[in-house]
Structure formats: structure tokens, C-alpha cells
């Protein structure tokens, strides 16, 4: 029983560390995602204006 609880505790700690690392990686990649979203929005706006003038 003690070994089972120990295994659960270790797995829980490892899962928490993994999830924290993934969350931090997402936070630091937010500017990249925002830059890509801005470029796609500008491209969509440009294509909208070009298609209306044709």
C-alpha cells in the first residue's frame, strides 16, 4: 500500500512538472502566434479589398 501511494505521488509530481513546462512554453510562444495571426489578418484584408475591386 505504501509503495502504491509513493508511486502515485511520484507520478503526480512528474505530471505537474510536465504540465508547468508545457504552459511556460506556450506563454513564451504567444508573440509568435500573435505575429502569425496579424500576418494572416492583413493578408485576408488585402485579399478582400483586391477581390472587391475586380
N, C-alpha and C positions, 0 to 999 in steps of 0.2 A: 504494500500500500504506500509506504514511504517513497519507494523508488518510482512508482507511478506518479505521485504528486510532484516529485522532483523533475521527472521528465516533462510533465505539463508546465511547470514553472519555467524550465529552460526553453521550451518551445514558445511559450508566451513572450518571454523576453526577446527571443530571436525575431518573432513576428513583429513586436513593437519596434525594434531597431530597424528592421527591413521597411516597415511602413513609414517610419520617420525619414529614412534616407530617400525613399521614393517621393515623399511630399516635398522635401527640400529640393530635390532635383527638379520637380515641377515648378517650384517657386522661382528658381534661377533661370528656367527656360521661358518664363512668361514674356519677357521682352522679345524673344524670337517669335513666339506665337503672335504677339501683337503686331510686330513688323510684317509678318506674312499676311495677317488679316487686313492690315492697312493697304498693302500692295494689291491684294485681291479686290478690295473695295474700290480702290482707284481704277483698277482695270475694268471692273464692272461698270463704273460710272462712265468711263471713257467709251466703252463699247455701247452703252445706252445712248450717249449723245451721237456717236457715229452712226448707229443704226437708225436713229430718228431723222438724221439729215439726208439719208439716202432716199 
